[in-house]
Amino acid sequence: MKCMANQDESVVVRVSDEKALVLQEEGFHYVPKELWKEKTRDVEKPTEEKSTKTKNNKMSKSAKRHLRKQNKKK
């Protein structure tokens, strides 16, 4: 697989080796994979905002157990 871009690098594509030879004849040139990642792969990935987890105020089983022990002693 090769990463190629046109002259002004507005189009960056990742193609097979055979297709790369054809594109090179059409005026495309080889570019680093990092450029493809920045311009193509990472742009298409939707940025989802992670929802913050709401804190749950439920007591854990061990906390309930300790509370029962304390209440039993009284």
mmJSON file of the N, C-alpha and C atoms, coordinates in Angstrom:
{"data_MODEL":{"atom_site":{
"group_PDB":["ATOM","ATOM","ATOM","ATOM","ATOM","ATOM","ATOM","ATOM","ATOM","ATOM","ATOM","ATOM","ATOM","ATOM","ATOM","ATOM","ATOM","ATOM","ATOM","ATOM","ATOM","ATOM","ATOM","ATOM","ATOM","ATOM","ATOM","ATOM","ATOM","ATOM","ATOM","ATOM","ATOM","ATOM","ATOM","ATOM","ATOM","ATOM","ATOM","ATOM","ATOM","ATOM","ATOM","ATOM","ATOM","ATOM","ATOM","ATOM","ATOM","ATOM","ATOM","ATOM","ATOM","ATOM","ATOM","ATOM","ATOM","ATOM","ATOM","ATOM","ATOM","ATOM","ATOM","ATOM","ATOM","ATOM","ATOM","ATOM","ATOM","ATOM","ATOM","ATOM","ATOM","ATOM","ATOM","ATOM","ATOM","ATOM","ATOM","ATOM","ATOM","ATOM","ATOM","ATOM","ATOM","ATOM","ATOM","ATOM","ATOM","ATOM","ATOM","ATOM","ATOM","ATOM","ATOM","ATOM","ATOM","ATOM","ATOM","ATOM","ATOM","ATOM","ATOM","ATOM","ATOM","ATOM","ATOM","ATOM","ATOM","ATOM","ATOM","ATOM","ATOM","ATOM","ATOM","ATOM","ATOM","ATOM","ATOM","ATOM","ATOM","ATOM","ATOM","ATOM","ATOM","ATOM","ATOM","ATOM","ATOM","ATOM","ATOM","ATOM","ATOM","ATOM","ATOM","ATOM","ATOM","ATOM","ATOM","ATOM","ATOM","ATOM","ATOM","ATOM","ATOM","ATOM","ATOM","ATOM","ATOM","ATOM","ATOM","ATOM","ATOM","ATOM","ATOM","ATOM","ATOM","ATOM","ATOM","ATOM","ATOM","ATOM","ATOM","ATOM","ATOM","ATOM","ATOM","ATOM","ATOM","ATOM","ATOM","ATOM","ATOM","ATOM","ATOM","ATOM","ATOM","ATOM","ATOM","ATOM","ATOM","ATOM","ATOM","ATOM","ATOM","ATOM","ATOM","ATOM","ATOM","ATOM","ATOM","ATOM","ATOM","ATOM","ATOM","ATOM","ATOM","ATOM","ATOM","ATOM","ATOM","ATOM","ATOM","ATOM","ATOM","ATOM","ATOM","ATOM","ATOM","ATOM","ATOM","ATOM","ATOM","ATOM","ATOM","ATOM","ATOM","ATOM","ATOM","ATOM","ATOM","ATOM"],
"id":[1,2,3,4,5,6,7,8,9,10,11,12,13,14,15,16,17,18,19,20,21,22,23,24,25,26,27,28,29,30,31,32,33,34,35,36,37,38,39,40,41,42,43,44,45,46,47,48,49,50,51,52,53,54,55,56,57,58,59,60,61,62,63,64,65,66,67,68,69,70,71,72,73,74,75,76,77,78,79,80,81,82,83,84,85,86,87,88,89,90,91,92,93,94,95,96,97,98,99,100,101,102,103,104,105,106,107,108,109,110,111,112,113,114,115,116,117,118,119,120,121,122,123,124,125,126,127,128,129,130,131,132,133,134,135,136,137,138,139,140,141,142,143,144,145,146,147,148,149,150,151,152,153,154,155,156,157,158,159,160,161,162,163,164,165,166,167,168,169,170,171,172,173,174,175,176,177,178,179,180,181,182,183,184,185,186,187,188,189,190,191,192,193,194,195,196,197,198,199,200,201,202,203,204,205,206,207,208,209,210,211,212,213,214,215,216,217,218,219,220,221,222],
"type_symbol":["N","C","C","N","C","C","N","C","C","N","C","C","N","C","C","N","C","C","N","C","C","N","C","C","N","C","C","N","C","C","N","C","C","N","C","C","N","C","C","N","C","C","N","C","C","N","C","C","N","C","C","N","C","C","N","C","C","N","C","C","N","C","C","N","C","C","N","C","C","N","C","C","N","C","C","N","C","C","N","C","C","N","C","C","N","C","C","N","C","C","N","C","C","N","C","C","N","C","C","N","C","C","N","C","C","N","C","C","N","C","C","N","C","C","N","C","C","N","C","C","N","C","C","N","C","C","N","C","C","N","C","C","N","C","C","N","C","C","N","C","C","N","C","C","N","C","C","N","C","C","N","C","C","N","C","C","N","C","C","N","C","C","N","C","C","N","C","C","N","C","C","N","C","C","N","C","C","N","C","C","N","C","C","N","C","C","N","C","C","N","C","C","N","C","C","N","C","C","N","C","C","N","C","C","N","C","C","N","C","C","N","C","C","N","C","C","N","C","C","N","C","C"],
"label_atom_id":["N","CA","C","N","CA","C","N","CA","C","N","CA","C","N","CA","C","N","CA","C","N","CA","C","N","CA","C","N","CA","C","N","CA","C","N","CA","C","N","CA","C","N","CA","C","N","CA","C","N","CA","C","N","CA","C","N","CA","C","N","CA","C","N","CA","C","N","CA","C","N","CA","C","N","CA","C","N","CA","C","N","CA","C","N","CA","C","N","CA","C","N","CA","C","N","CA","C","N","CA","C","N","CA","C","N","CA","C","N","CA","C","N","CA","C","N","CA","C","N","CA","C","N","CA","C","N","CA","C","N","CA","C","N","CA","C","N","CA","C","N","CA","C","N","CA","C","N","CA","C","N","CA","C","N","CA","C","N","CA","C","N","CA","C","N","CA","C","N","CA","C","N","CA","C","N","CA","C","N","CA","C","N","CA","C","N","CA","C","N","CA","C","N","CA","C","N","CA","C","N","CA","C","N","CA","C","N","CA","C","N","CA","C","N","CA","C","N","CA","C","N","CA","C","N","CA","C","N","CA","C","N","CA","C","N","CA","C","N","CA","C","N","CA","C","N","CA","C","N","CA","C","N","CA","C","N","CA","C"],
"label_alt_id":[null,null,null,null,null,null,null,null,null,null,null,null,null,null,null,null,null,null,null,null,null,null,null,null,null,null,null,null,null,null,null,null,null,null,null,null,null,null,null,null,null,null,null,null,null,null,null,null,null,null,null,null,null,null,null,null,null,null,null,null,null,null,null,null,null,null,null,null,null,null,null,null,null,null,null,null,null,null,null,null,null,null,null,null,null,null,null,null,null,null,null,null,null,null,null,null,null,null,null,null,null,null,null,null,null,null,null,null,null,null,null,null,null,null,null,null,null,null,null,null,null,null,null,null,null,null,null,null,null,null,null,null,null,null,null,null,null,null,null,null,null,null,null,null,null,null,null,null,null,null,null,null,null,null,null,null,null,null,null,null,null,null,null,null,null,null,null,null,null,null,null,null,null,null,null,null,null,null,null,null,null,null,null,null,null,null,null,null,null,null,null,null,null,null,null,null,null,null,null,null,null,null,null,null,null,null,null,null,null,null,null,null,null,null,null,null,null,null,null,null,null,null],
"label_comp_id":["MET","MET","MET","LYS","LYS","LYS","CYS","CYS","CYS","MET","MET","MET","ALA","ALA","ALA","ASN","ASN","ASN","GLN","GLN","GLN","ASP","ASP","ASP","GLU","GLU","GLU","SER","SER","SER","VAL","VAL","VAL","VAL","VAL","VAL","VAL","VAL","VAL","ARG","ARG","ARG","VAL","VAL","VAL","SER","SER","SER","ASP","ASP","ASP","GLU","GLU","GLU","LYS","LYS","LYS","ALA","ALA","ALA","LEU","LEU","LEU","VAL","VAL","VAL","LEU","LEU","LEU","GLN","GLN","GLN","GLU","GLU","GLU","GLU","GLU","GLU","GLY","GLY","GLY","PHE","PHE","PHE","HIS","HIS","HIS","TYR","TYR","TYR","VAL","VAL","VAL","PRO","PRO","PRO","LYS","LYS","LYS","GLU","GLU","GLU","LEU","LEU","LEU","TRP","TRP","TRP","LYS","LYS","LYS","GLU","GLU","GLU","LYS","LYS","LYS","THR","THR","THR","ARG","ARG","ARG","ASP","ASP","ASP","VAL","VAL","VAL","GLU","GLU","GLU","LYS","LYS","LYS","PRO","PRO","PRO","THR","THR","THR","GLU","GLU","GLU","GLU","GLU","GLU","LYS","LYS","LYS","SER","SER","SER","THR","THR","THR","LYS","LYS","LYS","THR","THR","THR","LYS","LYS","LYS","ASN","ASN","ASN","ASN","ASN","ASN","LYS","LYS","LYS","MET","MET","MET","SER","SER","SER","LYS","LYS","LYS","SER","SER","SER","ALA","ALA","ALA","LYS","LYS","LYS","ARG","ARG","ARG","HIS","HIS","HIS","LEU","LEU","LEU","ARG","ARG","ARG","LYS","LYS","LYS","GLN","GLN","GLN","ASN","ASN","ASN","LYS","LYS","LYS","LYS","LYS","LYS","LYS","LYS","LYS"],
"label_asym_id":["A","A","A","A","A","A","A","A","A","A","A","A","A","A","A","A","A","A","A","A","A","A","A","A","A","A","A","A","A","A","A","A","A","A","A","A","A","A","A","A","A","A","A","A","A","A","A","A","A","A","A","A","A","A","A","A","A","A","A","A","A","A","A","A","A","A","A","A","A","A","A","A","A","A","A","A","A","A","A","A","A","A","A","A","A","A","A","A","A","A","A","A","A","A","A","A","A","A","A","A","A","A","A","A","A","A","A","A","A","A","A","A","A","A","A","A","A","A","A","A","A","A","A","A","A","A","A","A","A","A","A","A","A","A","A","A","A","A","A","A","A","A","A","A","A","A","A","A","A","A","A","A","A","A","A","A","A","A","A","A","A","A","A","A","A","A","A","A","A","A","A","A","A","A","A","A","A","A","A","A","A","A","A","A","A","A","A","A","A","A","A","A","A","A","A","A","A","A","A","A","A","A","A","A","A","A","A","A","A","A","A","A","A","A","A","A","A","A","A","A","A","A"],
"label_entity_id":["1","1","1","1","1","1","1","1","1","1","1","1","1","1","1","1","1","1","1","1","1","1","1","1","1","1","1","1","1","1","1","1","1","1","1","1","1","1","1","1","1","1","1","1","1","1","1","1","1","1","1","1","1","1","1","1","1","1","1","1","1","1","1","1","1","1","1","1","1","1","1","1","1","1","1","1","1","1","1","1","1","1","1","1","1","1","1","1","1","1","1","1","1","1","1","1","1","1","1","1","1","1","1","1","1","1","1","1","1","1","1","1","1","1","1","1","1","1","1","1","1","1","1","1","1","1","1","1","1","1","1","1","1","1","1","1","1","1","1","1","1","1","1","1","1","1","1","1","1","1","1","1","1","1","1","1","1","1","1","1","1","1","1","1","1","1","1","1","1","1","1","1","1","1","1","1","1","1","1","1","1","1","1","1","1","1","1","1","1","1","1","1","1","1","1","1","1","1","1","1","1","1","1","1","1","1","1","1","1","1","1","1","1","1","1","1","1","1","1","1","1","1"],
"label_seq_id":[1,1,1,2,2,2,3,3,3,4,4,4,5,5,5,6,6,6,7,7,7,8,8,8,9,9,9,10,10,10,11,11,11,12,12,12,13,13,13,14,14,14,15,15,15,16,16,16,17,17,17,18,18,18,19,19,19,20,20,20,21,21,21,22,22,22,23,23,23,24,24,24,25,25,25,26,26,26,27,27,27,28,28,28,29,29,29,30,30,30,31,31,31,32,32,32,33,33,33,34,34,34,35,35,35,36,36,36,37,37,37,38,38,38,39,39,39,40,40,40,41,41,41,42,42,42,43,43,43,44,44,44,45,45,45,46,46,46,47,47,47,48,48,48,49,49,49,50,50,50,51,51,51,52,52,52,53,53,53,54,54,54,55,55,55,56,56,56,57,57,57,58,58,58,59,59,59,60,60,60,61,61,61,62,62,62,63,63,63,64,64,64,65,65,65,66,66,66,67,67,67,68,68,68,69,69,69,70,70,70,71,71,71,72,72,72,73,73,73,74,74,74],
"pdbx_PDB_ins_code":[null,null,null,null,null,null,null,null,null,null,null,null,null,null,null,null,null,null,null,null,null,null,null,null,null,null,null,null,null,null,null,null,null,null,null,null,null,null,null,null,null,null,null,null,null,null,null,null,null,null,null,null,null,null,null,null,null,null,null,null,null,null,null,null,null,null,null,null,null,null,null,null,null,null,null,null,null,null,null,null,null,null,null,null,null,null,null,null,null,null,null,null,null,null,null,null,null,null,null,null,null,null,null,null,null,null,null,null,null,null,null,null,null,null,null,null,null,null,null,null,null,null,null,null,null,null,null,null,null,null,null,null,null,null,null,null,null,null,null,null,null,null,null,null,null,null,null,null,null,null,null,null,null,null,null,null,null,null,null,null,null,null,null,null,null,null,null,null,null,null,null,null,null,null,null,null,null,null,null,null,null,null,null,null,null,null,null,null,null,null,null,null,null,null,null,null,null,null,null,null,null,null,null,null,null,null,null,null,null,null,null,null,null,null,null,null,null,null,null,null,null,null],
"Cartn_x":[0.844,0.0,0.892,0.456,1.189,0.235,0.779,0.01,0.451,-0.522,-0.208,-1.096,-0.578,-1.332,-1.133,-2.119,-1.948,-0.985,-0.74,0.291,0.067,-1.158,-1.413,-1.806,-1.754,-2.049,-3.461,-4.394,-5.781,-6.451,-5.908,-6.427,-5.304,-5.517,-4.542,-5.244,-4.667,-5.296,-4.295,-4.83,-4.012,-4.42,-3.457,-3.757,-2.762,-3.079,-2.184,-0.962,0.063,1.297,1.04,0.183,-0.113,-0.84,-1.816,-2.569,-1.669,-0.669,0.247,1.06,1.449,2.207,1.37,0.095,-0.807,-1.014,-1.242,-1.467,-0.225,0.955,2.185,2.311,1.861,1.883,0.88,-0.159,-1.19,-0.827,0.325,0.758,0.726,0.341,0.366,1.791,2.091,3.408,3.245,4.293,4.264,4.375,3.614,3.655,3.751,4.222,4.297,2.906,2.863,1.595,1.008,1.864,1.41,0.533,0.867,0.061,-1.323,-1.368,-2.65,-3.49,-2.848,-3.57,-4.192,-3.408,-3.892,-5.026,-4.875,-5.824,-7.038,-6.883,-7.978,-8.558,-7.753,-8.273,-8.819,-8.059,-8.48,-9.6,-9.712,-10.767,-12.118,-12.16,-13.426,-13.949,-13.081,-13.504,-14.31,-15.546,-16.347,-15.809,-15.752,-15.272,-16.474,-16.564,-17.681,-17.254,-18.108,-17.824,-18.182,-17.231,-17.5,-18.326,-19.422,-20.258,-19.596,-19.605,-19.011,-19.965,-19.402,-20.23,-20.752,-22.036,-22.612,-22.29,-21.915,-21.513,-22.756,-22.638,-23.745,-23.552,-24.573,-24.469,-24.929,-25.036,-25.442,-24.298,-24.665,-23.646,-23.245,-21.98,-21.507,-21.977,-21.858,-22.297,-21.516,-20.217,-19.416,-19.785,-20.088,-20.485,-21.809,-22.735,-24.02,-23.805,-22.916,-22.626,-22.069,-21.12,-20.538,-21.584,-22.473,-23.532,-24.465,-24.809,-25.663,-24.977,-23.672,-22.924,-22.956,-22.769,-22.769,-24.148,-25.211,-26.559,-26.914,-26.36,-26.652,-26.025,-24.837,-24.137,-24.863,-25.579,-26.245,-27.433],
"Cartn_y":[-1.177,0.0,1.244,2.219,3.477,4.631,5.716,6.938,7.921,8.486,9.392,10.629,11.735,12.985,13.654,14.489,15.247,16.409,17.229,18.262,19.239,19.69,20.644,19.961,18.652,17.821,18.04,18.38,18.501,17.129,16.178,14.81,13.888,13.2,12.235,10.89,9.888,8.568,7.495,6.367,5.197,4.122,3.667,2.742,1.587,0.562,-0.581,-0.172,-1.014,-0.705,-0.559,-1.412,-1.355,-0.053,0.31,1.541,2.765,2.658,3.767,4.087,3.062,3.288,4.052,3.703,4.38,5.835,6.054,7.41,8.283,7.677,8.447,9.001,8.223,8.682,9.81,9.853,10.893,12.171,12.203,13.424,13.373,12.257,12.119,11.834,12.119,11.813,11.133,10.419,9.69,10.661,10.372,11.183,10.242,10.734,9.891,9.467,8.331,7.82,8.775,9.484,10.433,11.524,11.966,12.972,12.412,11.154,10.505,10.412,10.071,9.971,11.311,12.384,13.705,14.185,14.018,14.612,13.738,12.43,11.556,10.761,9.939,9.009,9.722,10.651,11.302,12.314,12.854,13.824,13.129,11.925,11.212,10.65,10.472,9.913,10.953,10.641,11.616,11.763,12.974,13.206,13.193,12.135,11.997,12.513,13.298,13.788,12.692,12.367,11.333,11.944,11.281,11.79,11.449,12.388,12.145,11.27,10.324,9.423,10.17,9.993,10.603,9.708,10.322,9.557,8.961,7.698,6.995,7.004,7.364,7.447,6.175,5.089,3.841,3.284,2.658,2.056,0.704,0.378,-0.915,-2.0,-3.239,-4.35,-4.382,-4.151,-4.2,-3.052,-1.896,-0.765,-1.071,-1.702,-2.074,-3.098,-4.049,-5.091,-4.469,-3.544,-2.883,-2.074,-1.443,-0.655,-1.56,-2.721,-3.657,-4.155,-4.414,-4.872,-3.802,-2.559,-1.474,-1.33,-1.435,-1.306,-2.487,-3.657,-4.85,-4.754,-4.148,-4.005,-3.036,-2.084,-1.069,-1.582],
"Cartn_z":[0.0,0.0,0.0,-0.766,-0.878,-0.628,-0.123,0.067,-1.004,-1.705,-2.795,-2.718,-3.261,-3.269,-4.613,-4.999,-6.244,-5.976,-6.973,-6.874,-5.722,-5.511,-4.43,-3.117,-3.093,-1.916,-1.367,-2.257,-1.819,-1.764,-2.534,-2.527,-2.08,-0.975,-0.474,-0.422,-1.113,-1.188,-0.799,-0.358,-0.037,-1.029,-1.829,-2.918,-2.922,-3.709,-3.854,-4.673,-4.678,-5.403,-6.903,-7.46,-8.892,-9.253,-8.436,-8.677,-8.487,-7.603,-7.359,-8.607,-9.342,-10.577,-11.6,-11.687,-12.623,-12.202,-10.906,-10.414,-10.564,-10.442,-10.589,-12.008,-12.971,-14.366,-14.586,-13.766,-13.886,-13.136,-12.467,-11.797,-10.281,-9.712,-8.257,-7.808,-6.54,-5.997,-4.641,-4.238,-2.974,-1.805,-0.747,0.469,1.676,2.811,4.01,4.488,5.129,5.643,6.683,7.389,8.403,7.786,6.581,5.892,5.56,5.131,4.838,6.113,7.226,8.496,8.878,8.729,9.122,8.225,6.921,5.975,5.688,5.746,5.336,6.493,7.109,8.099,9.325,9.885,11.122,10.905,9.705,9.42,9.352,8.791,8.626,9.939,10.908,12.19,12.952,13.304,14.045,15.464,15.919,17.277,18.201,18.978,19.91,21.267,21.857,23.19,24.179,25.017,26.011,27.133,27.427,28.506,29.831,30.716,32.024,32.823,33.481,34.272,35.49,35.728,36.918,38.1,39.162,40.333,40.996,41.332,41.948,43.462,44.183,45.636,46.333,45.614,46.236,47.065,48.15,49.006,48.437,48.582,48.114,49.086,48.649,49.499,50.8,50.711,51.937,52.88,52.334,53.181,53.876,53.158,53.766,54.885,54.633,55.611,56.892,56.748,57.918,58.664,57.938,58.567,59.371,58.808,59.533,60.806,60.713,61.898,62.987,62.59,63.57,64.2,63.391,63.91,64.821,64.533,65.305,66.704,66.785,68.073,68.993,68.499,69.321,70.044],
"occupancy":[1.0,1.0,1.0,1.0,1.0,1.0,1.0,1.0,1.0,1.0,1.0,1.0,1.0,1.0,1.0,1.0,1.0,1.0,1.0,1.0,1.0,1.0,1.0,1.0,1.0,1.0,1.0,1.0,1.0,1.0,1.0,1.0,1.0,1.0,1.0,1.0,1.0,1.0,1.0,1.0,1.0,1.0,1.0,1.0,1.0,1.0,1.0,1.0,1.0,1.0,1.0,1.0,1.0,1.0,1.0,1.0,1.0,1.0,1.0,1.0,1.0,1.0,1.0,1.0,1.0,1.0,1.0,1.0,1.0,1.0,1.0,1.0,1.0,1.0,1.0,1.0,1.0,1.0,1.0,1.0,1.0,1.0,1.0,1.0,1.0,1.0,1.0,1.0,1.0,1.0,1.0,1.0,1.0,1.0,1.0,1.0,1.0,1.0,1.0,1.0,1.0,1.0,1.0,1.0,1.0,1.0,1.0,1.0,1.0,1.0,1.0,1.0,1.0,1.0,1.0,1.0,1.0,1.0,1.0,1.0,1.0,1.0,1.0,1.0,1.0,1.0,1.0,1.0,1.0,1.0,1.0,1.0,1.0,1.0,1.0,1.0,1.0,1.0,1.0,1.0,1.0,1.0,1.0,1.0,1.0,1.0,1.0,1.0,1.0,1.0,1.0,1.0,1.0,1.0,1.0,1.0,1.0,1.0,1.0,1.0,1.0,1.0,1.0,1.0,1.0,1.0,1.0,1.0,1.0,1.0,1.0,1.0,1.0,1.0,1.0,1.0,1.0,1.0,1.0,1.0,1.0,1.0,1.0,1.0,1.0,1.0,1.0,1.0,1.0,1.0,1.0,1.0,1.0,1.0,1.0,1.0,1.0,1.0,1.0,1.0,1.0,1.0,1.0,1.0,1.0,1.0,1.0,1.0,1.0,1.0,1.0,1.0,1.0,1.0,1.0,1.0,1.0,1.0,1.0,1.0,1.0,1.0],
"B_iso_or_equiv":[0.0,0.0,0.0,0.0,0.0,0.0,0.0,0.0,0.0,0.0,0.0,0.0,0.0,0.0,0.0,0.0,0.0,0.0,0.0,0.0,0.0,0.0,0.0,0.0,0.0,0.0,0.0,0.0,0.0,0.0,0.0,0.0,0.0,0.0,0.0,0.0,0.0,0.0,0.0,0.0,0.0,0.0,0.0,0.0,0.0,0.0,0.0,0.0,0.0,0.0,0.0,0.0,0.0,0.0,0.0,0.0,0.0,0.0,0.0,0.0,0.0,0.0,0.0,0.0,0.0,0.0,0.0,0.0,0.0,0.0,0.0,0.0,0.0,0.0,0.0,0.0,0.0,0.0,0.0,0.0,0.0,0.0,0.0,0.0,0.0,0.0,0.0,0.0,0.0,0.0,0.0,0.0,0.0,0.0,0.0,0.0,0.0,0.0,0.0,0.0,0.0,0.0,0.0,0.0,0.0,0.0,0.0,0.0,0.0,0.0,0.0,0.0,0.0,0.0,0.0,0.0,0.0,0.0,0.0,0.0,0.0,0.0,0.0,0.0,0.0,0.0,0.0,0.0,0.0,0.0,0.0,0.0,0.0,0.0,0.0,0.0,0.0,0.0,0.0,0.0,0.0,0.0,0.0,0.0,0.0,0.0,0.0,0.0,0.0,0.0,0.0,0.0,0.0,0.0,0.0,0.0,0.0,0.0,0.0,0.0,0.0,0.0,0.0,0.0,0.0,0.0,0.0,0.0,0.0,0.0,0.0,0.0,0.0,0.0,0.0,0.0,0.0,0.0,0.0,0.0,0.0,0.0,0.0,0.0,0.0,0.0,0.0,0.0,0.0,0.0,0.0,0.0,0.0,0.0,0.0,0.0,0.0,0.0,0.0,0.0,0.0,0.0,0.0,0.0,0.0,0.0,0.0,0.0,0.0,0.0,0.0,0.0,0.0,0.0,0.0,0.0,0.0,0.0,0.0,0.0,0.0,0.0],
"pdbx_formal_charge":[null,null,null,null,null,null,null,null,null,null,null,null,null,null,null,null,null,null,null,null,null,null,null,null,null,null,null,null,null,null,null,null,null,null,null,null,null,null,null,null,null,null,null,null,null,null,null,null,null,null,null,null,null,null,null,null,null,null,null,null,null,null,null,null,null,null,null,null,null,null,null,null,null,null,null,null,null,null,null,null,null,null,null,null,null,null,null,null,null,null,null,null,null,null,null,null,null,null,null,null,null,null,null,null,null,null,null,null,null,null,null,null,null,null,null,null,null,null,null,null,null,null,null,null,null,null,null,null,null,null,null,null,null,null,null,null,null,null,null,null,null,null,null,null,null,null,null,null,null,null,null,null,null,null,null,null,null,null,null,null,null,null,null,null,null,null,null,null,null,null,null,null,null,null,null,null,null,null,null,null,null,null,null,null,null,null,null,null,null,null,null,null,null,null,null,null,null,null,null,null,null,null,null,null,null,null,null,null,null,null,null,null,null,null,null,null,null,null,null,null,null,null],
"auth_seq_id":[1,1,1,2,2,2,3,3,3,4,4,4,5,5,5,6,6,6,7,7,7,8,8,8,9,9,9,10,10,10,11,11,11,12,12,12,13,13,13,14,14,14,15,15,15,16,16,16,17,17,17,18,18,18,19,19,19,20,20,20,21,21,21,22,22,22,23,23,23,24,24,24,25,25,25,26,26,26,27,27,27,28,28,28,29,29,29,30,30,30,31,31,31,32,32,32,33,33,33,34,34,34,35,35,35,36,36,36,37,37,37,38,38,38,39,39,39,40,40,40,41,41,41,42,42,42,43,43,43,44,44,44,45,45,45,46,46,46,47,47,47,48,48,48,49,49,49,50,50,50,51,51,51,52,52,52,53,53,53,54,54,54,55,55,55,56,56,56,57,57,57,58,58,58,59,59,59,60,60,60,61,61,61,62,62,62,63,63,63,64,64,64,65,65,65,66,66,66,67,67,67,68,68,68,69,69,69,70,70,70,71,71,71,72,72,72,73,73,73,74,74,74],
"auth_comp_id":["MET","MET","MET","LYS","LYS","LYS","CYS","CYS","CYS","MET","MET","MET","ALA","ALA","ALA","ASN","ASN","ASN","GLN","GLN","GLN","ASP","ASP","ASP","GLU","GLU","GLU","SER","SER","SER","VAL","VAL","VAL","VAL","VAL","VAL","VAL","VAL","VAL","ARG","ARG","ARG","VAL","VAL","VAL","SER","SER","SER","ASP","ASP","ASP","GLU","GLU","GLU","LYS","LYS","LYS","ALA","ALA","ALA","LEU","LEU","LEU","VAL","VAL","VAL","LEU","LEU","LEU","GLN","GLN","GLN","GLU","GLU","GLU","GLU","GLU","GLU","GLY","GLY","GLY","PHE","PHE","PHE","HIS","HIS","HIS","TYR","TYR","TYR","VAL","VAL","VAL","PRO","PRO","PRO","LYS","LYS","LYS","GLU","GLU","GLU","LEU","LEU","LEU","TRP","TRP","TRP","LYS","LYS","LYS","GLU","GLU","GLU","LYS","LYS","LYS","THR","THR","THR","ARG","ARG","ARG","ASP","ASP","ASP","VAL","VAL","VAL","GLU","GLU","GLU","LYS","LYS","LYS","PRO","PRO","PRO","THR","THR","THR","GLU","GLU","GLU","GLU","GLU","GLU","LYS","LYS","LYS","SER","SER","SER","THR","THR","THR","LYS","LYS","LYS","THR","THR","THR","LYS","LYS","LYS","ASN","ASN","ASN","ASN","ASN","ASN","LYS","LYS","LYS","MET","MET","MET","SER","SER","SER","LYS","LYS","LYS","SER","SER","SER","ALA","ALA","ALA","LYS","LYS","LYS","ARG","ARG","ARG","HIS","HIS","HIS","LEU","LEU","LEU","ARG","ARG","ARG","LYS","LYS","LYS","GLN","GLN","GLN","ASN","ASN","ASN","LYS","LYS","LYS","LYS","LYS","LYS","LYS","LYS","LYS"],
"auth_asym_id":["A","A","A","A","A","A","A","A","A","A","A","A","A","A","A","A","A","A","A","A","A","A","A","A","A","A","A","A","A","A","A","A","A","A","A","A","A","A","A","A","A","A","A","A","A","A","A","A","A","A","A","A","A","A","A","A","A","A","A","A","A","A","A","A","A","A","A","A","A","A","A","A","A","A","A","A","A","A","A","A","A","A","A","A","A","A","A","A","A","A","A","A","A","A","A","A","A","A","A","A","A","A","A","A","A","A","A","A","A","A","A","A","A","A","A","A","A","A","A","A","A","A","A","A","A","A","A","A","A","A","A","A","A","A","A","A","A","A","A","A","A","A","A","A","A","A","A","A","A","A","A","A","A","A","A","A","A","A","A","A","A","A","A","A","A","A","A","A","A","A","A","A","A","A","A","A","A","A","A","A","A","A","A","A","A","A","A","A","A","A","A","A","A","A","A","A","A","A","A","A","A","A","A","A","A","A","A","A","A","A","A","A","A","A","A","A","A","A","A","A","A","A"],
"auth_atom_id":["N","CA","C","N","CA","C","N","CA","C","N","CA","C","N","CA","C","N","CA","C","N","CA","C","N","CA","C","N","CA","C","N","CA","C","N","CA","C","N","CA","C","N","CA","C","N","CA","C","N","CA","C","N","CA","C","N","CA","C","N","CA","C","N","CA","C","N","CA","C","N","CA","C","N","CA","C","N","CA","C","N","CA","C","N","CA","C","N","CA","C","N","CA","C","N","CA","C","N","CA","C","N","CA","C","N","CA","C","N","CA","C","N","CA","C","N","CA","C","N","CA","C","N","CA","C","N","CA","C","N","CA","C","N","CA","C","N","CA","C","N","CA","C","N","CA","C","N","CA","C","N","CA","C","N","CA","C","N","CA","C","N","CA","C","N","CA","C","N","CA","C","N","CA","C","N","CA","C","N","CA","C","N","CA","C","N","CA","C","N","CA","C","N","CA","C","N","CA","C","N","CA","C","N","CA","C","N","CA","C","N","CA","C","N","CA","C","N","CA","C","N","CA","C","N","CA","C","N","CA","C","N","CA","C","N","CA","C","N","CA","C","N","CA","C","N","CA","C","N","CA","C","N","CA","C","N","CA","C"],
"pdbx_PDB_model_num":[1,1,1,1,1,1,1,1,1,1,1,1,1,1,1,1,1,1,1,1,1,1,1,1,1,1,1,1,1,1,1,1,1,1,1,1,1,1,1,1,1,1,1,1,1,1,1,1,1,1,1,1,1,1,1,1,1,1,1,1,1,1,1,1,1,1,1,1,1,1,1,1,1,1,1,1,1,1,1,1,1,1,1,1,1,1,1,1,1,1,1,1,1,1,1,1,1,1,1,1,1,1,1,1,1,1,1,1,1,1,1,1,1,1,1,1,1,1,1,1,1,1,1,1,1,1,1,1,1,1,1,1,1,1,1,1,1,1,1,1,1,1,1,1,1,1,1,1,1,1,1,1,1,1,1,1,1,1,1,1,1,1,1,1,1,1,1,1,1,1,1,1,1,1,1,1,1,1,1,1,1,1,1,1,1,1,1,1,1,1,1,1,1,1,1,1,1,1,1,1,1,1,1,1,1,1,1,1,1,1,1,1,1,1,1,1,1,1,1,1,1,1]
}}}
